[in-house]
Amino acid sequence: MRLRDLSRPRGVRLVAAVAAGLLTAAAWAQSQPKFPTPLPVPKTPEPSTAPAPAPAPATPPTTSAPAAGGPRDPFEPLVRQAAPGEEKRVHEVANLKLVGVLWDVRDPETIRALVETPDGLGYYLRLNEEKFGGKVVAVERDRVRFVVREESPGVGVRERTVELRLPKPDGP
């Protein structure tokens, strides 16, 4: 055997190519997704001969009002029907406060009055809209007029006009 055969560059190249192939195969194996292992099946308890306790009677869910200033329950419906014994809270025209009038000189049909209920909720009212037990019959720059129908025992139905005015600004 000659020393020249051992130092051939072809042998070195072969060893380098085999090493590069092994490194590439190892890197490819690590980049492949792993197959999920099956989840263990929970053991079921063996049926006992003792009778099961009776389930507790179902109680209706109670709804609690949110704390003052606290967050609203997102699962509580926004609109709900009144229960048979519950009194429906109705805002009357006399309890409203006129806050402002939105006036557009180009389009008089878009005139709206902004009123506020005693609990602080605001509503936009248009001409001929029926709300709060009355009908809007006039919207002017500083006032809104409603016609309210009232039923009186013995007298029947009568109509009266209620006018809400903007508060006068304080100033000189």
C-alpha positions in Angstrom: 0.0 0.0 0.0 1.3 3.3 -0.9 1.1 6.5 1.2 -0.1 8.3 -1.8 -3.4 6.4 -1.8 -4.2 7.4 1.8 -3.8 11.1 1.1 -6.1 11.2 -1.9 -8.5 14.2 -2.0 -11.3 11.9 -3.2 -11.5 10.2 0.3 -11.6 13.5 2.1 -14.4 14.7 -0.2 -16.3 11.5 0.4 -16.1 11.9 4.2 -17.1 15.5 4.0 -20.1 14.7 1.8 -21.3 11.9 4.2 -20.9 14.3 7.2 -22.9 17.0 5.4 -25.6 14.5 4.5 -26.0 13.4 8.1 -26.2 16.9 9.3 -28.8 17.8 6.7 -30.9 14.7 7.6 -30.7 15.6 11.4 -31.8 19.2 10.7 -34.7 18.1 8.5 -35.9 15.6 11.1 -36.0 18.4 13.8 -38.0 20.7 11.5 -40.7 18.2 10.8 -43.9 18.6 12.8 -44.3 16.1 15.6 -47.4 13.9 15.5 -49.7 14.4 18.5 -49.7 11.8 21.0 -53.2 10.5 21.9 -54.6 11.9 25.1 -55.0 9.5 28.0 -58.6 8.2 28.4 -59.9 9.0 31.9 -60.9 6.1 33.9 -64.6 5.8 34.5 -65.7 5.0 38.0 -67.2 1.6 38.4 -71.0 1.7 38.9 -71.9 1.4 42.6 -74.9 -0.4 43.9 -75.8 2.5 46.3 -78.7 4.8 45.1 -77.6 8.2 43.9 -78.8 11.2 45.9 -81.8 13.1 44.5 -80.9 16.3 42.6 -81.6 19.6 44.3 -84.7 21.4 43.0 -83.9 24.0 40.4 -84.2 27.5 41.7 -84.9 30.4 39.3 -81.9 32.6 38.6 -81.8 35.8 40.6 -80.8 38.9 38.9 -79.0 41.4 41.0 -78.7 45.1 40.0 -75.1 46.1 39.4 -73.4 48.2 42.0 -73.8 52.0 41.5 -71.2 53.0 39.0 -70.1 49.4 38.5 -69.8 47.5 35.2 -73.0 46.2 33.6 -73.5 42.4 33.4 -72.9 41.7 29.7 -75.3 38.7 29.8 -78.2 40.6 31.3 -80.6 41.6 28.5 -80.9 45.3 27.7 -84.6 45.2 27.2 -86.8 42.9 29.2 -90.6 42.5 29.7 -92.0 43.5 33.1 -93.1 40.7 35.4 -96.9 40.5 36.1 -96.6 42.1 39.5 -94.0 44.7 38.5 -95.0 48.2 37.8 -93.9 49.6 34.5 -92.0 52.8 34.9 -93.2 55.4 32.4 -91.7 58.9 32.0 -94.4 61.5 31.6 -94.0 64.6 29.5 -94.2 66.8 32.6 -91.1 65.1 34.0 -88.9 65.8 31.0 -86.4 68.6 30.7 -85.6 70.2 27.4 -81.9 70.3 26.9 -81.5 71.6 23.4 -82.9 71.9 19.9 -81.0 70.7 16.8 -81.9 73.1 14.0 -80.9 72.9 10.4 -82.0 75.8 8.2 -81.4 73.9 5.0 -83.6 71.0 5.9 -86.4 71.8 8.3 -87.5 68.2 8.5 -84.4 67.3 10.4 -85.2 69.5 13.4 -84.9 67.5 16.6 -85.4 68.3 20.3 -83.1 66.8 22.9 -84.9 66.0 26.1 -83.7 64.4 29.3 -85.6 62.1 31.7 -85.3 62.4 35.4 -82.9 59.5 35.6 -80.5 61.3 33.2 -81.2 59.5 29.9 -81.4 61.6 26.8 -83.8 61.2 23.8 -84.1 62.9 20.4 -87.7 63.8 19.5 -88.9 64.7 16.0 -92.1 66.4 14.9 -95.2 64.1 15.1 -93.4 61.5 17.2 -95.4 59.9 20.0 -93.4 59.2 23.1 -93.7 59.6 26.9 -97.5 59.6 26.7 -97.7 62.6 24.3 -97.2 63.6 20.7 -94.8 66.3 19.6 -96.8 68.9 17.7 -94.3 71.8 17.5 -90.6 72.2 17.7 -89.4 75.8 17.9 -86.0 77.3 18.6 -86.5 77.5 22.3 -89.4 75.2 23.1 -91.2 72.0 22.3 -95.0 71.4 22.5 -96.7 68.1 23.2 -100.3 67.1 23.1 -101.2 64.8 25.9 -104.4 62.7 26.0 -105.8 62.1 29.4 -108.6 59.9 30.4 -110.7 61.1 33.4 -113.4 59.0 34.9 -116.8 60.6 34.2 -115.3 63.2 31.8 -113.8 61.0 29.2 -110.8 61.7 27.1 -109.4 65.2 26.9 -106.3 66.6 25.3 -104.1 69.2 26.8 -100.9 71.0 25.6 -97.7 70.7 27.5 -94.8 73.0 26.6 -91.2 72.5 27.5 -88.9 75.5 27.3 -85.1 75.8 27.2 -83.7 77.4 30.4 -82.6 81.0 29.9 -78.9 81.4 29.8 -77.4 83.3 32.7 -75.5 86.3 31.6 -75.6 90.1 31.2 
